[in-house]
Amino acid sequence: MKNWSLATRIVSSVLGVVTLSLLALSLAVAGFTRYEITERLDNSLQEVSERLQATIATQPHGPRDTVAWVPDVGPRTLAYQVVDQSGHVVLRSQNAPVQPFVPDIHTGFVDTPRFRVYIAAPTAAAYRVLVGEPALHRRGATWRATAIAIVPILVFLPVIWLLVRLIVRRALRPLDRLHDEMQSRGSGNLRPIPSLDLPVELVSIQHAVNTLLARLETALSTERAFAASAAHELRNPLGALLAQVQMLGRMVPVETEAGRRVNIIADRTRRLGRTVEKLLQFSRASSGAAFRRNRFDLLTVLRVLADDLDHNPRDGGGIILNSNGISHIFVHGDMDATGIMLRNLLENALLHGRGDMPVQVTILPDGRIDVINDCPALAPDILARLTSPFVRGGTGTPGSGLGLAIASNIARQMDATVCLRSPLSKSGRGFGARITFPDPDVMRSPDEA
């Protein structure tokens, strides 16, 4: 489904209605203005014609005295003609044609291609007066009056758009605040949404969300408490059981069937203890412990873990740490949670790598960490699901299926990313995990610098 914005839809709808209304208003104003201007100009034309008709002299004019020269006459000036009873022009303004404006002289308005003419009603005089207004002047006056009426409306449209957009955005700010509060909620933050001074329409949504968050908090707390309690209660009995099995193993010869079974029991007990430990870590990772933001040296944590696992290699061939001349990598997060994440990645590499091939841990120049081990390549569908709980890589090596899920969960809370890839080279083998922290502060040793 295509995403859409409520603010954009409201602004577009309101502006569409306002724009159509203003355009309809502009057309109505333009028609009314044209009608009024035409009426005013016709009244003026009629008044001028009737006054001339009343004041024109009755004596005939000679052929050389038929043009009345008026100063400052232009193409927009009124033109007039005085016509005798036979239809001949006896007097005219210099901008009037030599022939009468119209051949059929009768009282009223007449339109010609160049003039709007009014013929005054006849009087006792033997002459008729024809006054013409240039069509150029009439069109110009009409267009100017229409533009004066509608241009401000059209110019005001962008102002209306800005005002509508500002008002809508301001009215939707409570919705944005509610959206930000809801988006900040997650498995590590299920606190109720505080009072945000919301409108009545959004208060019910806030109450429903708070109710849902409370139910989720209760359900998740119960689940985490159960997992943590079960794992904690199992740890001590398993430790005691392993101790008893080891003591029994010393009493039974290894070459006998009983000795072999004791070793199997001891191995299964260690594996069960490791699963219980992973459950405890998974419970802690799911509780949101990694949301804390403290500045610490990531490289120091990594060195301590690599040294601890390298000196106690239970499942692999050791760890080789290549720092590339980097002495410190300062990041923001929770040091304990980061240690759990890195330990799980290293243990996963040791557990599933070849026993005769060490795990390669490389510090890249930009502060990223590469953890690489040699193993058969994983299928793409399995690789895509490795960060889910209880999903194993299918290498044949027993594991809890929680290590990468714990690492991924902690990384997500720290705004870091864990990128898994397999195979690593053209040989079609290997598995790698690359950890990227946000804004790491990388410092090199003085010699390298």
C-alpha positions as CSV (number, residue, x, y, z in Angstrom):
1,M,0.0,0.0,0.0
2,K,1.3,3.4,-0.9
3,N,2.3,5.7,2.0
4,W,0.6,9.0,2.2
5,S,0.8,12.1,4.5
6,L,-2.2,13.4,6.4
7,A,-0.8,16.9,6.4
8,T,-0.2,16.8,2.7
9,R,-3.7,15.5,2.0
10,I,-5.4,18.2,4.2
11,V,-3.3,21.0,2.7
12,S,-3.9,19.7,-0.9
13,S,-7.7,19.4,-0.3
14,V,-8.1,22.8,1.4
15,L,-6.0,24.5,-1.2
16,G,-7.9,22.8,-4.0
17,V,-11.2,24.0,-2.6
18,V,-9.8,27.5,-2.0
19,T,-8.2,27.7,-5.4
20,L,-11.3,26.7,-7.3
21,S,-13.4,29.1,-5.2
22,L,-11.0,31.9,-5.9
23,L,-11.0,31.1,-9.6
24,A,-14.8,31.1,-9.7
25,L,-14.8,34.4,-7.8
26,S,-12.3,35.8,-10.2
27,L,-14.4,34.9,-13.2
28,A,-17.5,36.4,-11.6
29,V,-15.6,39.6,-10.6
30,A,-14.1,39.8,-14.1
31,G,-17.6,39.5,-15.7
32,F,-19.1,42.0,-13.3
33,T,-16.2,44.5,-13.8
34,R,-16.5,44.2,-17.6
35,Y,-20.2,44.8,-17.5
36,E,-19.8,47.9,-15.2
37,I,-17.0,49.4,-17.2
38,T,-18.9,48.9,-20.5
39,E,-21.9,50.6,-18.9
40,R,-19.9,53.5,-17.5
41,L,-18.2,54.1,-20.9
42,D,-21.5,53.9,-22.8
43,N,-23.0,56.5,-20.4
44,S,-20.1,58.8,-20.9
45,L,-20.3,58.4,-24.7
46,Q,-24.0,59.1,-24.7
47,E,-23.6,62.2,-22.5
48,V,-20.8,63.6,-24.8
49,S,-22.9,63.0,-27.9
50,E,-26.1,64.6,-26.5
51,R,-24.2,67.7,-25.3
52,L,-22.6,68.1,-28.7
53,Q,-26.0,67.7,-30.3
54,A,-27.4,70.4,-28.1
55,T,-24.6,72.9,-28.7
56,I,-23.7,72.4,-32.4
57,A,-24.1,75.4,-34.7
58,T,-26.9,75.2,-37.3
59,Q,-25.1,77.0,-40.1
60,P,-23.5,74.9,-42.8
61,H,-19.8,74.6,-43.1
62,G,-17.7,75.0,-46.2
63,P,-15.7,72.2,-47.6
64,R,-12.4,73.6,-46.2
65,D,-13.7,74.0,-42.8
66,T,-14.8,70.4,-42.2
67,V,-12.1,69.4,-39.7
68,A,-12.0,70.7,-36.1
69,W,-8.4,70.5,-35.0
70,V,-8.1,69.8,-31.3
71,P,-4.6,69.6,-29.6
72,D,-3.3,66.4,-27.9
73,V,-5.5,64.1,-29.9
74,G,-4.3,60.4,-29.7
75,P,-5.6,57.0,-30.8
76,R,-7.6,56.7,-27.6
77,T,-9.3,60.1,-27.8
78,L,-13.0,60.4,-28.6
79,A,-13.8,61.2,-32.2
80,Y,-17.0,62.9,-33.4
81,Q,-18.7,63.8,-36.7
82,V,-21.5,66.3,-37.6
83,V,-23.6,65.0,-40.4
84,D,-26.2,67.0,-42.4
85,Q,-29.6,65.6,-43.4
86,S,-28.1,64.2,-46.7
87,G,-25.6,62.1,-44.8
88,H,-22.5,64.2,-45.6
89,V,-19.9,65.0,-42.9
90,V,-19.8,68.8,-42.4
91,L,-17.6,68.8,-39.4
92,R,-15.4,66.2,-37.7
93,S,-12.4,65.8,-35.3
94,Q,-9.1,65.1,-36.9
95,N,-9.1,61.5,-35.6
96,A,-12.6,60.8,-37.1
97,P,-12.9,59.1,-40.5
98,V,-13.9,61.2,-43.6
99,Q,-17.0,59.2,-44.2
100,P,-19.7,58.8,-41.5
101,F,-19.1,56.2,-38.9
102,V,-22.1,54.2,-40.1
103,P,-24.1,54.5,-43.3
104,D,-27.4,54.0,-41.6
105,I,-27.8,56.9,-39.1
106,H,-30.3,56.2,-36.4
107,T,-30.3,57.0,-32.7
108,G,-28.5,54.7,-30.4
109,F,-25.3,52.7,-30.1
110,V,-23.5,51.1,-33.1
111,D,-20.3,49.0,-33.1
112,T,-17.8,49.3,-35.9
113,P,-14.4,47.5,-36.2
114,R,-12.6,50.6,-34.8
115,F,-15.2,52.5,-32.8
116,R,-18.1,52.2,-30.5
117,V,-20.5,54.9,-31.8
118,Y,-23.4,56.7,-30.2
119,I,-25.8,58.8,-32.4
120,A,-27.7,61.4,-30.5
121,A,-31.4,61.9,-31.0
122,P,-32.2,64.6,-33.6
123,T,-33.1,68.1,-32.5
124,A,-34.5,71.1,-34.3
125,A,-31.1,71.6,-36.0
126,A,-30.4,70.2,-39.4
127,Y,-27.5,68.2,-38.2
128,R,-26.8,64.9,-36.3
129,V,-23.9,64.3,-34.1
130,L,-22.0,61.0,-34.1
131,V,-19.5,60.4,-31.3
132,G,-17.2,57.4,-31.5
133,E,-15.0,55.9,-28.8
134,P,-11.9,54.0,-30.1
135,A,-12.3,50.3,-29.5
136,L,-8.6,50.2,-28.5
137,H,-9.4,52.6,-25.6
138,R,-12.4,50.6,-24.5
139,R,-10.6,47.2,-24.6
140,G,-7.7,48.7,-22.6
141,A,-9.9,50.2,-20.0
142,T,-11.9,47.0,-19.6
143,W,-8.7,44.8,-19.3
144,R,-7.1,47.2,-16.8
145,A,-10.2,47.3,-14.6
146,T,-10.5,43.5,-14.8
147,A,-6.8,43.0,-14.0
148,I,-7.1,45.4,-11.0
149,A,-10.0,43.3,-9.8
150,I,-8.7,39.8,-10.2
151,V,-4.8,40.1,-10.1
152,P,-4.8,40.7,-6.3
153,I,-6.9,37.5,-5.8
154,L,-4.5,35.5,-7.9
155,V,-1.4,37.0,-6.3
156,F,-2.8,36.2,-2.9
157,L,-3.0,32.5,-3.7
158,P,0.7,31.7,-2.7
159,V,0.1,33.6,0.6
160,I,-3.1,31.5,1.1
161,W,-1.0,28.4,0.4
162,L,1.7,29.4,3.0
163,L,-0.9,30.3,5.6
164,V,-2.9,27.1,5.1
165,R,0.2,25.0,5.2
166,L,1.4,26.8,8.4
167,I,-1.9,26.4,10.1
168,V,-2.3,22.7,9.2
169,R,1.3,21.9,10.2
170,R,0.8,23.7,13.5
171,A,-2.5,21.9,14.1
172,L,-0.8,18.5,13.5
173,R,2.1,19.1,15.9
174,P,0.4,17.2,18.6
175,L,0.1,14.2,16.2
176,D,3.8,14.5,15.4
177,R,4.6,14.5,19.1
178,L,2.4,11.4,19.6
179,H,4.1,9.8,16.6
180,D,7.6,10.5,18.0
181,E,6.6,9.1,21.4
182,M,5.1,6.0,19.9
183,Q,8.2,5.5,17.6
184,S,10.6,5.7,20.6
185,R,8.8,2.8,22.3
186,G,10.3,-0.7,21.9
187,S,11.2,-3.8,23.8
188,G,13.5,-1.8,26.1
189,N,11.2,1.2,26.5
190,L,7.5,0.4,27.2
191,R,6.8,3.3,29.5
192,P,3.4,5.0,29.1
193,I,3.2,8.0,26.8
194,P,3.0,11.1,29.1
195,S,0.5,13.9,28.8
196,L,1.1,15.8,25.6
197,D,-1.8,18.3,25.6
198,L,-3.4,16.4,22.7
199,P,-6.7,17.4,21.1
200,V,-9.8,15.4,21.9
201,E,-9.5,13.3,18.7
202,L,-6.1,12.0,19.8
203,V,-6.6,11.4,23.5
204,S,-8.5,8.2,22.9
205,I,-5.5,6.9,20.7
206,Q,-3.1,7.8,23.5
207,H,-5.2,5.9,26.1
208,A,-5.4,2.9,23.8
209,V,-1.6,2.9,23.1
210,N,-0.9,3.2,26.9
211,T,-3.2,0.3,27.6
212,L,-1.4,-1.8,25.0
213,L,2.0,-0.8,26.3
214,A,1.0,-1.8,29.8
215,R,-0.2,-5.2,28.6
216,L,3.0,-5.7,26.6
217,E,5.1,-4.7,29.6
218,T,3.3,-7.2,31.8
219,A,3.6,-10.0,29.3
220,L,7.3,-9.3,28.5
221,S,8.2,-8.9,32.2
222,T,6.6,-12.2,33.0
223,E,8.4,-13.9,30.1
224,R,11.8,-12.4,31.0
225,A,11.3,-13.1,34.7
226,F,10.4,-16.7,33.9
227,A,13.4,-17.2,31.6
228,A,15.8,-15.5,34.0
229,S,14.5,-17.4,37.1
230,A,14.5,-20.7,35.3
231,A,18.1,-20.2,34.0
232,H,19.3,-19.0,37.4
233,E,17.6,-21.9,39.3
234,L,19.1,-24.4,36.8
235,R,22.7,-23.0,37.0
236,N,23.5,-24.1,40.5
237,P,22.1,-27.6,40.2
238,L,23.9,-28.1,36.9
239,G,27.2,-26.9,38.5
240,A,26.8,-29.4,41.3
241,L,25.8,-32.2,38.9
242,L,28.8,-31.5,36.7
243,A,31.1,-31.7,39.8
244,Q,29.6,-35.0,40.9
245,V,30.0,-36.4,37.4
246,Q,33.6,-35.3,37.2
247,M,34.3,-36.9,40.6
248,L,32.6,-40.1,39.3
249,G,34.7,-40.0,36.3
250,R,37.9,-40.1,38.4
251,M,36.6,-43.2,40.1
252,V,35.6,-45.1,36.9
253,P,38.3,-46.2,34.4
254,V,38.0,-44.2,31.1
255,E,38.5,-47.4,29.0
256,T,35.3,-49.0,30.4
257,E,31.8,-48.6,29.1
258,A,30.9,-46.8,32.4
259,G,33.8,-44.4,31.9
260,R,32.6,-43.5,28.4
261,R,29.1,-43.0,29.6
262,V,30.4,-40.7,32.4
263,N,32.2,-38.6,29.8
264,I,29.0,-38.4,27.7
265,I,27.1,-37.2,30.8
266,A,29.7,-34.7,31.6
267,D,29.7,-33.3,28.0
268,R,25.9,-33.1,27.9
269,T,25.9,-31.3,31.3
270,R,28.5,-28.8,30.1
271,R,26.4,-28.2,27.0
272,L,23.2,-27.7,29.1
273,G,25.1,-25.3,31.4
274,R,26.2,-23.3,28.3
275,T,22.6,-23.2,27.1
276,V,21.4,-22.0,30.5
277,E,24.1,-19.3,30.4
278,K,22.9,-18.2,27.0
279,L,19.4,-18.0,28.2
280,L,20.5,-15.7,31.0
281,Q,22.3,-13.5,28.5
282,F,19.4,-13.5,26.2
283,S,17.1,-12.5,29.0
284,R,19.4,-9.6,29.9
285,A,19.7,-8.5,26.3
286,S,15.9,-8.5,25.9
287,S,15.5,-6.4,29.0
288,G,17.0,-3.3,27.3
289,A,20.2,-3.2,29.3
290,A,22.1,-2.0,26.2
291,F,20.1,1.2,25.9
292,R,22.5,3.0,28.3
293,R,25.0,5.4,26.7
294,N,28.4,5.5,28.4
295,R,31.7,6.2,26.7
296,F,34.2,3.4,26.9
297,D,37.1,1.9,25.0
298,L,35.8,-0.9,22.8
299,L,39.3,-2.2,21.9
300,T,40.1,-2.8,25.6
301,V,36.9,-5.0,26.0
302,L,37.8,-6.9,22.9
303,R,41.4,-7.6,24.0
304,V,40.2,-8.9,27.4
305,L,37.7,-11.2,25.8
306,A,40.2,-12.4,23.1
307,D,42.8,-13.1,25.8
308,D,40.3,-14.9,28.0
309,L,39.0,-17.1,25.2
310,D,42.4,-17.7,23.6
311,H,43.8,-19.0,26.9
312,N,40.9,-21.2,27.5
313,P,40.1,-22.6,24.0
314,R,37.3,-25.2,24.6
315,D,35.9,-25.3,21.1
316,G,38.4,-23.8,18.6
317,G,42.0,-23.1,17.7
318,G,42.5,-19.8,19.4
319,I,42.1,-16.1,18.4
320,I,44.4,-13.8,16.4
321,L,43.7,-10.1,17.0
322,N,45.0,-7.7,14.4
323,S,44.6,-4.1,15.6
324,N,46.2,-2.5,12.5
325,G,48.0,0.1,14.7
326,I,44.8,1.3,16.4
327,S,45.2,1.8,20.1
328,H,41.7,2.9,21.2
329,I,38.2,2.9,19.8
330,F,35.8,4.9,22.0
331,V,32.1,4.3,21.5
332,H,28.9,5.1,23.4
333,G,26.9,2.3,24.9
334,D,26.8,-0.2,27.8
335,M,30.2,-1.9,28.4
336,D,28.8,-5.0,30.0
337,A,26.2,-5.5,27.2
338,T,28.9,-4.9,24.6
339,G,31.1,-7.5,26.3
340,I,28.2,-10.0,26.1
341,M,27.7,-9.2,22.4
342,L,31.4,-9.6,21.5
343,R,31.8,-12.7,23.6
344,N,29.0,-14.4,21.8
345,L,30.4,-13.5,18.4
346,L,33.8,-14.9,19.4
347,E,32.4,-18.0,20.9
348,N,30.3,-18.6,17.8
349,A,33.4,-18.3,15.6
350,L,35.4,-20.6,17.9
351,L,32.6,-23.2,18.1
352,H,31.9,-23.4,14.4
353,G,35.4,-22.9,13.0
354,R,37.9,-25.5,12.2
355,G,39.9,-26.7,15.2
356,D,43.3,-26.2,13.4
357,M,42.4,-22.7,12.1
358,P,42.4,-19.7,14.5
359,V,39.7,-17.1,14.5
360,Q,40.8,-13.9,12.8
361,V,39.7,-10.7,14.5
362,T,40.6,-7.6,12.5
363,I,40.1,-3.9,13.5
364,L,39.4,-1.9,10.3
365,P,40.7,1.7,10.0
366,D,37.2,3.2,10.4
367,G,36.6,1.3,13.7
368,R,34.7,-1.6,12.4
369,I,35.4,-5.1,13.7
370,D,35.7,-8.2,11.6
371,V,35.4,-11.7,13.2
372,I,36.2,-14.4,10.7
373,N,36.4,-18.2,11.0
374,D,36.9,-21.0,8.5
375,C,33.9,-23.3,8.0
376,P,31.7,-24.6,5.1
377,A,29.7,-21.9,3.4
378,L,26.1,-21.4,4.7
379,A,23.1,-21.4,2.5
380,P,21.6,-17.9,1.9
381,D,18.2,-18.8,3.5
382,I,20.0,-20.1,6.7
383,L,22.3,-17.0,6.7
384,A,19.2,-14.7,6.6
385,R,17.7,-16.4,9.7
386,L,20.8,-16.8,11.9
387,T,19.9,-13.8,14.1
388,S,16.7,-15.4,15.1
389,P,16.6,-17.3,18.4
390,F,17.4,-21.1,18.3
391,V,18.4,-21.1,14.6
392,R,21.6,-23.0,14.0
393,G,24.0,-22.8,11.0
394,G,23.8,-26.5,10.2
395,T,27.6,-27.0,10.5
396,G,27.1,-30.2,12.6
397,T,28.6,-28.6,15.7
398,P,26.2,-28.5,18.6
399,G,25.2,-25.1,19.9
400,S,22.3,-23.3,21.6
401,G,21.3,-21.2,18.6
402,L,21.2,-18.1,20.8
403,G,24.6,-16.5,20.4
404,L,24.0,-14.5,17.2
405,A,20.5,-13.7,18.3
406,I,21.9,-12.2,21.6
407,A,24.6,-10.2,19.6
408,S,22.0,-8.9,17.1
409,N,19.6,-7.8,19.9
410,I,22.3,-5.9,21.8
411,A,23.7,-4.3,18.6
412,R,20.2,-3.1,17.7
413,Q,19.8,-1.5,21.1
414,M,23.1,0.3,20.7
415,D,22.3,1.5,17.2
416,A,25.1,-0.7,15.9
417,T,24.8,-3.2,13.1
418,V,26.0,-6.8,12.8
419,C,26.5,-7.9,9.2
420,L,26.9,-11.6,8.6
421,R,28.3,-13.0,5.4
422,S,29.3,-16.4,4.0
423,P,31.2,-17.5,2.0
424,L,34.2,-15.1,2.4
425,S,36.4,-15.9,-0.6
426,K,36.5,-17.5,-4.0
427,S,37.1,-20.8,-2.2
428,G,33.5,-20.9,-1.2
429,R,34.2,-21.2,2.5
430,G,34.2,-19.2,5.7
431,F,31.9,-17.1,7.8
432,G,32.3,-13.5,8.9
433,A,30.6,-11.1,11.3
434,R,31.3,-7.4,10.9
435,I,30.2,-5.0,13.7
436,T,29.8,-1.3,13.0
437,F,29.3,1.2,15.8
438,P,27.8,4.6,15.3
439,D,30.4,7.4,15.3
440,P,33.4,5.6,16.8
441,D,36.4,7.7,17.9
442,V,39.4,5.8,16.5
443,M,42.8,6.6,17.9
444,R,46.1,5.2,16.6
445,S,49.3,4.5,18.4
446,P,52.0,7.2,18.3
447,D,54.2,5.1,16.0
448,E,51.4,4.5,13.5
449,A,50.3,8.1,13.6
